[in-house]
């Protein structure tokens, strides 16, 4: 996103459904319930939606499936599938479509029933041909190898990785919407079942059901809705590979570029950001993204997250809803980074509500550290 | 069978005769992997096939934990070949947890499971 699009669109509604276990519901049911929740939040109806931004883990034409299910005939659709970052990426395309007059009400939506349907990641993706013979466990083996390399190059420790999970849980413990709210210590994480060295099951995100939705309109009419608008100040993407075997540097993600451009578009600096919502599929993600987005130097992410520094009361609020590690992770988590950032700015976060939040960052990750998308959201005061 | 023409076919045919061929760009001289019809570095389309030295180092590694009754733990790693390309593979002949970053390894073609694949074993010192 360029400076020309700064603040041109606003989020006027968010919603979610099916968190935890959505027994008896399909992925599309959860998607639709999420859409209704977000539209209700915005004081709008499904019939008002003329722009749809959607992808799902099932099917090769999920946006069409979703439109059909919802009973709408969108005049603009973006179904770009980048993995979990897709929903942060849609902030850019929705802003462009709104600004160009290609649609007036943009609905970003996602839903999944992967926990009750299968208990593991549901995906229509085929295993990459030159990786499949070695049976990597998708996607954990990819993240495990990134973590191993980070530990090797920078001395990052399993304890530091564990502290990411502990911090996420500390936020989640205050969030009634979070799936895992029990106590969690560093020792619990280290002593949990090893799944893919160096990551234990507690270094891995949850497998839950759930869906989320976001409604955007052009900024010039954003004040006509019940909730305080949250403006898209900057959003930017970069992709570096699809399969983990093609990742050039296992310790550096394309978040370095997406973050740089999102900050430039928003015209703000790191010190201005009051809440950071990152796609934490695995504990290493949080460390990599804090580094690559510039909150600390490369290699210092481990020390940055250590001992509660990103937990409630720490130096930087990160994943204030509990993240994918402890709140919700229905196959793709990206949309929830935007929803939590929006709610923090509006002042109606479900868990710990931080004081006077005007600027928050949402960062989506897709594939296996493949697609990185950063968005900076702000209140009316930041325009 | 007609001569192999596509990049995957050429690679697979060589592997079937226990030979590891790597694509190398005639224009910029860089190797790439996986095989494709263009060089991902300079986008040249003139590609030659070179026999790999088989020498490499473990770039990063993990152990996939699996219950013993389902076959037990196994290694998955990335090996950086002497030619400068990396491939996903497995180091055999040592415990999966003993595979270490920077370890020198040597490639071999294994067809124990019917389809030939490239595996590695620790290099002899």
Interface residues (C-beta under 8 A of the other chain):
Chain A: X129 X130 X131 X133 X134 X135 X136 X137 X141 X144 X145 X146 X148 X149 X152 X193 X194 X195 X196 X197 X198 X244 X245 X246 X250
Chain B: X8 X33 X34 X59 X60 X61 X62 X63 X64 X65 X74 X76 X77 X78 X86 X87 X88 X89 X90 X97 X101 X102 X115 X117
